[in-house]
Amino acid sequence: MNIPEYYKQFQKQPEKKEEEAKKPEQRETPQKPEQKQQTQVTQRAPLVKDKTIPYQSNDFKLNLLEDWQDKTIYTLTGPVTDGIQHNVIINIDREMEFETLEQYAEWQIKTLEAELKGCTLLKRGATKLTIGAEAYEAIFKWYPVEDVRIYQHQIYILIDKTAYKMTASFTKKTRQTIGPAVLRMMLSFNPIPK
């Protein structure tokens, strides 16, 4: 079996031969503190300069390798009411190839209908964000388990080639109670230009 070099260090080392065991161990000669520090510095591996771009999230910064992409999915959680954890999930897709917002929204709707068996599309159509930008919405009903009906409200936005999808889920009761406030929150969406 051919073992990569890296993993060989973890293998059990063979017993030392008798001749080697009899040899006195070589000890390091004590060094002055300055000499020891110099030796440690020279033993470091050389720094490698990767091709990176500065990346900043809400909570941290790092040097992102330039051929990597941010595929963050944002989840904003609200109260647990009527047996479900309410949330708004925001997906961002950069460099989308759709010509219009409606094409993007219809693609998302068809994808959800294909993946979420038993869902029913209740409403679809144009809407506007609070900032005046065009948006598109769709409302679905489905049963994830028997006797549990969930309503999903999705809002789609396409600005330049960046697409945003926001999804909120409700029960029949919470669609009426906290639903209007959650919808207002979603419609207040305002993307920050990069």
C-alpha positions as CSV (number, residue, x, y, z in Angstrom):
1,M,0.0,0.0,0.0
2,N,1.4,3.4,-0.9
3,I,1.0,5.8,2.0
4,P,1.3,9.6,1.3
5,E,4.2,11.2,3.0
6,Y,2.1,13.4,5.3
7,Y,0.5,10.3,7.0
8,K,3.7,8.5,7.5
9,Q,4.5,10.7,10.5
10,F,1.6,9.1,12.4
11,Q,2.7,5.6,11.8
12,K,4.4,3.7,14.7
13,Q,8.1,4.2,14.4
14,P,10.3,1.0,14.3
15,E,12.2,0.2,17.5
16,K,15.8,1.6,17.6
17,K,18.5,-0.9,16.9
18,E,20.6,-1.9,19.9
19,E,23.6,0.1,18.6
20,E,21.6,3.3,18.2
21,A,20.1,2.8,21.6
22,K,23.6,2.5,23.3
23,K,24.7,5.8,21.7
24,P,24.4,8.7,24.1
25,E,21.7,11.2,23.1
26,Q,23.1,14.4,21.6
27,R,21.9,17.3,23.7
28,E,21.5,20.9,22.5
29,T,24.0,23.3,23.9
30,P,22.3,25.9,25.9
31,Q,21.8,29.1,24.0
32,K,21.5,32.7,25.1
33,P,17.9,33.9,24.9
34,E,18.7,36.1,21.9
35,Q,20.3,33.2,20.0
36,K,17.3,30.9,20.7
37,Q,14.9,33.5,19.4
38,Q,16.9,34.0,16.2
39,T,16.9,30.3,15.6
40,Q,13.2,30.0,16.0
41,V,12.6,32.8,13.5
42,T,14.8,31.2,10.9
43,Q,13.0,27.9,11.2
44,R,9.6,29.2,10.2
45,A,8.3,28.2,6.8
46,P,8.6,30.9,4.1
47,L,5.4,33.0,3.7
48,V,3.4,32.1,0.6
49,K,1.6,34.9,-1.2
50,D,-1.8,33.6,-2.3
51,K,-3.9,35.5,-4.8
52,T,-6.7,36.8,-2.5
53,I,-9.3,39.6,-2.3
54,P,-10.4,41.3,0.9
55,Y,-13.6,39.8,2.2
56,Q,-15.8,41.2,4.9
57,S,-18.9,39.7,6.4
58,N,-21.0,41.2,9.2
59,D,-18.8,39.7,11.8
60,F,-15.3,39.2,10.4
61,K,-12.8,39.9,7.7
62,L,-10.4,37.5,5.9
63,N,-8.4,37.2,2.7
64,L,-10.6,35.2,0.4
65,L,-8.9,33.2,-2.3
66,E,-9.7,35.0,-5.5
67,D,-11.4,32.0,-7.2
68,W,-13.7,31.4,-4.2
69,Q,-17.2,32.8,-3.9
70,D,-19.5,33.9,-1.0
71,K,-22.6,31.7,-1.1
72,T,-24.0,32.9,2.2
73,I,-27.6,32.1,3.0
74,Y,-29.0,34.5,5.6
75,T,-31.5,33.2,8.2
76,L,-33.3,35.7,10.3
77,T,-35.3,34.0,13.1
78,G,-38.4,35.2,14.8
79,P,-40.6,33.8,17.5
80,V,-41.7,30.2,17.8
81,T,-45.4,30.5,17.4
82,D,-48.2,28.0,16.7
83,G,-45.6,25.2,16.7
84,I,-43.1,26.5,14.1
85,Q,-39.9,28.6,14.2
86,H,-40.7,31.6,12.1
87,N,-37.8,32.9,9.9
88,V,-36.9,34.8,6.8
89,I,-34.3,33.1,4.6
90,I,-32.4,35.3,2.1
91,N,-30.5,33.7,-0.8
92,I,-28.3,35.7,-3.1
93,D,-27.3,34.5,-6.6
94,R,-24.7,36.6,-8.4
95,E,-24.2,36.6,-12.1
96,M,-27.6,35.4,-13.0
97,E,-28.3,35.1,-16.8
98,F,-32.0,36.1,-16.7
99,E,-33.1,39.1,-18.8
100,T,-36.1,40.0,-16.6
101,L,-37.2,39.7,-13.0
102,E,-40.3,37.8,-14.2
103,Q,-38.1,35.2,-15.9
104,Y,-36.0,34.7,-12.7
105,A,-39.2,34.5,-10.5
106,E,-40.8,31.9,-12.9
107,W,-37.7,29.8,-12.8
108,Q,-37.7,29.9,-9.0
109,I,-41.4,29.0,-8.9
110,K,-41.0,26.1,-11.3
111,T,-38.0,24.8,-9.3
112,L,-39.9,24.9,-6.0
113,E,-42.9,23.2,-7.5
114,A,-40.7,20.4,-8.9
115,E,-38.8,20.0,-5.6
116,L,-41.6,20.5,-3.1
117,K,-44.1,17.7,-3.9
118,G,-47.7,18.5,-3.1
119,C,-47.3,22.3,-2.9
120,T,-50.0,24.6,-4.4
121,L,-49.3,28.0,-5.9
122,L,-51.8,30.4,-4.4
123,K,-50.7,33.7,-5.8
124,R,-48.0,35.2,-8.0
125,G,-47.4,38.6,-9.4
126,A,-45.5,41.9,-9.4
127,T,-45.0,43.9,-6.2
128,K,-42.7,46.8,-5.1
129,L,-40.1,47.1,-2.3
130,T,-40.4,50.1,0.1
131,I,-37.5,51.8,-1.8
132,G,-39.6,51.6,-5.0
133,A,-37.6,48.8,-6.7
134,E,-39.6,46.2,-8.7
135,A,-40.1,42.8,-7.0
136,Y,-42.1,39.7,-7.7
137,E,-43.9,37.5,-5.1
138,A,-45.3,34.0,-4.9
139,I,-47.3,32.4,-2.1
140,F,-47.4,28.6,-1.8
141,K,-49.3,26.2,0.5
142,W,-48.0,22.7,1.3
143,Y,-48.1,20.0,3.9
144,P,-44.6,18.9,5.2
145,V,-46.3,16.3,7.4
146,E,-49.9,15.2,7.7
147,D,-52.2,17.7,9.3
148,V,-49.6,20.5,9.3
149,R,-50.2,23.2,6.6
150,I,-47.5,25.7,5.9
151,Y,-47.7,28.8,3.8
152,Q,-44.5,30.1,2.2
153,H,-44.3,33.7,1.0
154,Q,-41.4,34.3,-1.4
155,I,-40.2,37.7,-2.8
156,Y,-37.8,37.8,-5.7
157,I,-35.6,40.8,-6.7
158,L,-33.2,41.1,-9.6
159,I,-30.8,44.1,-9.7
160,D,-28.3,44.1,-12.5
161,K,-27.2,40.5,-12.6
162,T,-27.7,39.8,-8.8
163,A,-30.8,38.0,-7.8
164,Y,-32.3,37.9,-4.3
165,K,-34.9,35.4,-3.0
166,M,-36.5,35.9,0.4
167,T,-38.7,33.2,1.9
168,A,-40.9,33.3,5.0
169,S,-43.0,30.4,6.3
170,F,-46.2,30.6,8.3
171,T,-49.1,28.5,9.7
172,K,-52.6,29.5,8.7
173,K,-52.9,31.3,12.0
174,T,-49.6,33.1,12.0
175,R,-50.0,34.2,8.4
176,Q,-52.8,36.4,9.8
177,T,-51.1,37.5,13.1
178,I,-47.4,38.1,12.4
179,G,-47.6,37.7,8.6
180,P,-48.3,41.3,7.7
181,A,-45.4,42.6,9.9
182,V,-43.0,40.0,8.4
183,L,-44.1,41.0,4.9
184,R,-43.4,44.7,5.6
185,M,-40.0,43.7,6.9
186,M,-39.3,41.7,3.8
187,L,-40.5,44.6,1.5
188,S,-38.1,46.9,3.4
189,F,-35.2,45.0,1.7
190,N,-32.6,47.4,0.4
191,P,-29.4,45.8,-1.1
192,I,-26.2,47.7,-0.4
193,P,-24.2,48.4,-3.5
194,K,-20.7,46.9,-3.6
